[in-house]
């Protein structure tokens, strides 16, 4: 007797019983596969979304930092490098440094490999009488910002004043009714008014700006400056002590003053931009994690219930099958068929149900999960999951069919035939 042939005939004869068992396995496998597929799609979408969010945030952060850089750049310089013997009390009283240092100092600093300083602006500033106008002014000579040779050039904070031109503070041009393009004379030299500044409410309103070498000539201080303005970068390890050590290593005869409020404002602005960007990404990650936990919780309840229900259903189907085949089993036992072969009849049928159900259920679950998850691509196909269900679905069917198969195999053929 060929067991396989008997099983095939049994399946053909009792199609409904086989179909119901197969549907039970398909439903169980599809539920597991669908739940896991939706979780996988969630992870794929999360990775894609977070990756896109990080890219968008990096771009947004770059824009924000650039905007903050442009805004905070208007705050001006936050470091002042002065001659070592400059008395700070005199500096604060006069609002400019009286002591001098060589102009070459700024070039020495620019040629160094400074990591904490950007934007160097040498200047010569002194209070004087404007003889032609009989006005007290602060004459300031500046040159273009000196670039660091080893760094990418940055947009200058203050533009240089071209030779032969002059920039006037608000109080000066307003009181003397001077307009841009006018000609003015300063200590015998003729200058074209390049710009008339708006009111600033500080010493700038009585300040005159000209080219550095022209100011040095007027003040008889060729090759001298009394300050180097600089911008401390917003980077790790940029404490004032570190900046001072760096500057002193290049310019030993100097001192460094920090304008704290502007430094803090600049740092806080840039930090806020970075913090907002990182918080946006973290919030999105937490949201996606929360959604995944909800799906996992639902799957953790659904899957065991479906598996248990499917197992019970298959067991009842096999019990019913055993009762329907009671006389057949009695005859087989009466002609000497052993118990294990009787069990094999039922267990082989369970294996067939399990294998077919695993294959159909996997692809049904894959399709359902893909549709519900909103993504149906090759990425969601998982060969490992297919192999797992091909192993465990037949095991589930075998476990459900084992007790009915045992009952069938251990029936007394005499009792069965007597009842018939």
C-alpha positions in Angstrom: 0.0 0.0 0.0 1.4 3.3 -1.0 0.7 5.9 1.7 1.2 8.8 -0.6 -1.4 7.5 -3.1 -3.9 7.0 -0.3 -3.3 10.6 0.9 -3.9 12.0 -2.6 -7.1 10.0 -3.0 -8.3 11.2 0.5 -7.6 14.8 -0.5 -9.6 14.4 -3.7 -12.5 12.7 -2.0 -12.8 15.1 0.9 -11.9 18.4 -0.8 -13.9 20.5 1.7 -12.1 19.2 4.7 -8.7 19.7 3.0 -9.6 23.1 1.8 -10.7 24.3 5.2 -7.5 23.1 6.7 -5.5 24.7 4.0 -7.3 28.0 4.4 -6.6 27.9 8.1 -2.9 27.6 7.5 -3.0 30.2 4.8 -4.8 32.6 7.1 -2.3 32.0 10.0 0.8 32.4 7.8 -0.7 35.4 6.0 -1.4 37.1 9.3 2.2 36.6 10.5 3.7 37.5 7.2 1.5 40.5 6.7 2.3 41.9 10.2 6.0 41.4 9.7 5.8 42.9 6.2 4.1 46.0 7.5 6.7 46.3 10.2 9.4 46.0 7.5 7.7 48.6 5.3 7.5 50.9 8.3 11.2 50.5 8.9 12.0 51.1 5.2 9.8 54.2 5.1 11.2 55.4 8.4 14.8 55.1 7.1 13.8 56.8 3.9 11.9 59.5 5.8 14.6 60.1 8.4 17.3 60.1 5.7 15.3 62.7 3.8 14.6 64.6 6.9 18.3 64.7 7.8 19.2 65.8 4.3 16.5 68.5 4.4 17.6 69.5 7.9 21.3 69.7 6.9 20.3 72.0 4.0 18.0 74.0 6.3 20.7 74.2 9.0 23.2 75.4 6.4 20.7 78.1 5.3 20.0 79.0 8.9 23.6 79.2 9.9 24.3 81.3 6.8 21.5 83.6 7.7 22.6 83.9 11.3 26.1 84.4 10.1 25.0 87.3 7.9 22.9 88.7 10.7 25.4 88.3 13.5 28.2 89.5 11.3 26.6 92.9 11.5 27.5 92.9 15.2 31.1 93.5 14.2 34.3 92.2 15.6 34.5 90.6 19.0 38.2 90.6 19.7 40.6 93.6 20.0 44.3 93.0 19.8 46.2 95.9 21.4 49.8 96.8 22.3 50.8 95.2 25.6 51.6 98.6 27.3 48.1 100.0 26.4 46.4 101.0 29.6 42.8 99.8 29.5 41.5 102.6 31.6 42.8 105.1 29.0 41.3 102.9 26.3 37.8 103.0 27.8 38.1 106.7 28.7 39.3 107.8 25.2 37.5 105.0 23.3 40.6 104.3 21.3 44.1 103.0 21.9 46.9 105.6 22.3 49.8 103.1 22.1 51.1 101.9 18.8 52.5 98.7 17.2 53.9 97.9 13.8 51.3 97.4 11.0 53.3 94.2 10.0 51.8 92.5 13.1 48.6 91.9 11.2 50.5 90.2 8.4 52.4 88.0 10.9 49.1 86.9 12.4 47.5 86.3 9.0 50.4 84.1 7.9 50.1 82.0 11.1 47.9 78.9 11.1 45.4 80.3 13.6 42.5 78.1 14.3 40.5 80.4 16.6 40.6 83.8 14.7 38.9 85.0 11.5 38.6 88.4 9.8 41.7 90.6 10.7 41.3 94.3 10.4 44.2 96.6 11.3 43.3 100.2 12.2 44.8 103.5 13.3 42.5 105.7 15.3 43.1 109.1 17.0 41.0 112.0 18.2 41.9 115.2 16.4 40.7 118.6 15.3 39.5 118.8 11.7 41.2 122.2 10.9 39.2 123.0 7.8 35.8 122.4 9.6 36.9 123.4 13.2 35.3 120.2 14.5 36.6 117.5 16.9 36.6 114.1 15.1 37.9 110.6 15.6 40.0 109.9 12.5 40.1 106.2 11.7 42.3 104.7 9.1 41.4 101.2 7.9 42.6 98.9 5.1 40.9 95.8 3.6 40.6 92.8 5.9 43.7 90.7 5.8 43.0 87.1 4.6 44.5 84.0 6.2 46.5 82.3 3.5 45.6 78.8 4.7 41.8 79.4 5.0 39.0 79.9 2.5 38.4 83.7 2.1 35.2 84.9 3.9 33.1 87.9 3.0 34.6 90.8 4.9 32.7 92.3 7.9 33.9 95.9 7.0 34.7 97.0 3.5 37.9 98.9 2.9 37.8 102.6 2.2 39.4 103.3 -1.2 42.2 105.8 -1.4 41.0 109.4 -2.0 37.6 108.7 -0.5 36.1 109.4 2.9 33.2 108.0 5.0 31.5 110.4 7.5 29.6 109.7 10.7 26.0 110.8 11.0 26.6 113.9 13.2 29.4 115.2 10.9 27.6 115.0 7.6 24.3 116.2 9.0 25.6 119.2 10.8 27.8 120.3 7.9 25.2 119.4 5.3 27.6 117.2 3.3 26.3 114.7 0.8 27.8 111.6 -0.9 29.9 112.7 -3.9 30.9 116.0 -2.3 34.5 117.0 -2.0 36.0 117.8 1.4 39.4 118.8 2.5 41.2 117.2 5.5 44.5 118.7 6.6 45.1 119.9 3.0 44.2 116.6 1.3 41.1 116.5 -0.9 38.7 113.5 -0.5 35.5 112.5 -2.2 32.7 111.6 0.2 32.0 107.9 -0.5 29.3 107.3 2.1 27.4 109.1 4.8 26.5 106.7 7.6 23.2 106.5 9.4 22.9 107.4 13.1 24.5 104.8 15.4 24.2 106.5 18.7 27.9 106.1 19.6 31.3 107.5 18.7 30.9 106.4 15.1 28.6 109.5 14.7 31.7 111.8 14.9 34.1 109.4 13.2 35.8 109.9 9.8 37.1 106.8 8.0 39.8 107.0 5.3 42.4 104.6 3.9 45.0 103.4 6.5 48.1 104.7 4.7 46.4 108.1 4.2 45.6 108.2 7.9 49.1 107.3 8.8 50.4 110.1 6.7 48.1 112.7 8.2 48.9 111.6 11.7 52.7 111.2 11.0 52.6 107.6 12.0 53.6 105.7 8.9 53.7 101.9 9.3 51.9 102.1 12.6 48.5 100.9 13.9 47.0 101.0 17.4 44.6 98.0 17.1 43.8 94.9 15.2 40.1 93.9 15.3 39.3 90.2 14.8 36.5 87.8 15.0 36.8 84.7 17.3 35.4 81.6 15.6 32.5 79.7 17.1 34.4 76.4 17.5 35.4 73.9 20.1 38.2 75.0 22.5 37.9 78.6 21.7 38.2 80.0 25.2 39.7 83.4 25.6 42.7 81.9 27.3 43.3 79.7 24.3 42.9 82.6 21.9 45.3 84.7 24.0 47.9 81.9 24.0 47.6 81.6 20.2 47.9 85.3 19.6 50.8 85.7 22.0 52.7 82.9 20.3 52.7 85.0 17.2 52.6 88.5 18.6 54.3 88.4 22.1 54.0 92.1 22.7 50.3 92.3 22.6 47.1 91.9 24.7 43.7 90.5 23.7 40.4 92.0 24.8 37.1 90.2 24.2 33.7 91.9 23.7 31.7 89.3 25.6 28.1 90.2 24.8 28.6 90.1 21.0 30.4 86.8 21.3 27.6 85.3 23.3 24.9 86.6 20.9 26.7 85.1 17.9 27.3 81.8 19.6 23.7 81.5 20.8 22.3 82.3 17.4 24.3 79.6 15.7 23.8 77.1 18.4 20.0 77.7 18.3 20.0 76.9 14.6 21.8 73.6 15.1 19.7 72.7 18.1 16.4 73.3 16.3 17.6 71.2 13.4 18.6 68.3 15.6 15.4 68.5 17.7 13.4 68.2 14.5 15.1 65.0 13.5 14.9 63.6 17.0 11.1 64.4 17.2 10.6 62.6 13.8 12.6 59.5 15.0 10.6 59.4 18.3 7.3 59.6 16.3 8.3 56.8 14.0 9.4 54.7 17.0 6.1 55.3 18.7 4.2 54.2 15.6 6.4 51.0 15.3 5.7 50.1 18.9 2.0 50.4 18.3 2.3 48.1 15.3 4.4 45.7 17.3 1.9 45.6 20.1 -0.9 44.9 17.8 1.1 42.1 16.0 2.1 40.6 19.4 -1.6 40.2 20.2 -2.9 39.2 16.7 -0.3 36.6 15.8 -0.5 34.3 18.9 -4.3 34.5 18.7 -4.4 33.6 15.0 -1.9 30.8 15.4 -3.7 29.3 18.4 -7.1 29.6 16.6 -5.7 28.0 13.4 -4.1 25.1 15.4 -7.4 24.4 17.2 -9.3 24.6 13.9 -7.0 22.2 12.2 -7.2 19.8 15.1 -11.0 19.8 15.0 -10.9 19.2 11.2 -8.7 16.2 11.7 -10.9 14.9 14.5 -13.8 15.1 12.1 -11.8 13.4 9.4 -10.9 10.6 11.8 -14.6 10.0 12.5 -15.5 10.1 8.8 -12.8 7.5 8.1 -13.5 5.3 11.1 -14.6 2.3 9.0 -11.7 2.7 6.6 -9.3 2.8 9.5 -10.9 -0.3 11.0 -10.5 -2.2 7.7 -6.8 -1.1 7.3 -6.1 -2.2 10.9 -7.9 -5.5 10.3 -5.7 -6.4 7.3 -2.6 -5.8 9.4 -1.7 -2.1 8.7 0.5 -0.9 11.5 -0.3 2.0 13.8 2.6 4.2 12.5 1.3 3.8 8.9 -2.2 4.9 10.0 -0.6 7.9 11.7 1.4 8.6 8.6 -1.8 8.9 6.6 -2.9 11.8 8.7 0.4 13.4 9.4 1.5 13.4 5.7 -1.8 15.1 4.9 -1.0 17.7 7.6 2.5 18.3 6.1 0.9 18.9 2.6 -1.5 21.3 4.1 1.3 23.0 6.0 3.6 23.4 3.0 0.9 24.5 0.6 -0.5 26.8 3.2 2.9 28.3 3.9 3.6 29.2 0.3 0.2 30.6 -0.4 0.0 32.3 3.0 3.4 33.9 2.6 2.6 35.6 -0.7 -0.9 36.5 0.5 0.5 38.1 3.5 3.2 39.8 1.5 0.7 41.3 -0.9 -1.7 42.3 1.9 1.1 43.9 4.0 2.4 45.7 0.9 -1.0 47.1 0.1 -1.8 48.1 3.6 1.7 49.5 4.1 1.5 51.5 0.9 4.6 49.9 -0.7 4.9 46.9 -2.9 8.5 46.4 -4.1 11.2 43.7 -4.1 12.6 45.2 -0.9 9.7 43.7 1.1 10.4 40.2 -0.2 12.3 38.3 2.5 13.7 34.8 1.6 14.5 34.1 5.2 10.9 34.7 6.3 9.7 32.4 3.5 12.0 29.6 4.7 10.9 30.1 8.3 7.2 29.8 7.4 8.0 26.7 5.2 9.4 25.1 8.3 7.0 26.2 11.0 3.7 26.0 9.1 4.0 22.3 8.6 5.1 21.9 12.2 1.9 23.8 13.3 -0.2 21.5 11.1 1.6 18.4 12.4 1.1 19.5 16.1 -2.6 20.1 15.4 -3.0 16.7 13.6 -0.9 14.6 16.0 -3.5 13.9 18.7 -6.3 13.0 16.1 -3.8 10.9 14.2 -2.8 9.1 17.4 -6.4 8.4 18.3 -7.0 7.0 14.8 -4.0 4.8 14.9 -4.8 3.3 18.3 -8.4 2.4 17.6 -9.3 -1.3 18.0 -10.3 -2.7 14.6 -12.7 -5.2 16.1 -14.6 -2.5 18.0 -14.7 -0.3 14.9 -16.0 -3.1 12.6 -18.5 -4.3 15.3 -19.9 -0.7 15.5 -20.2 -0.6 11.7 
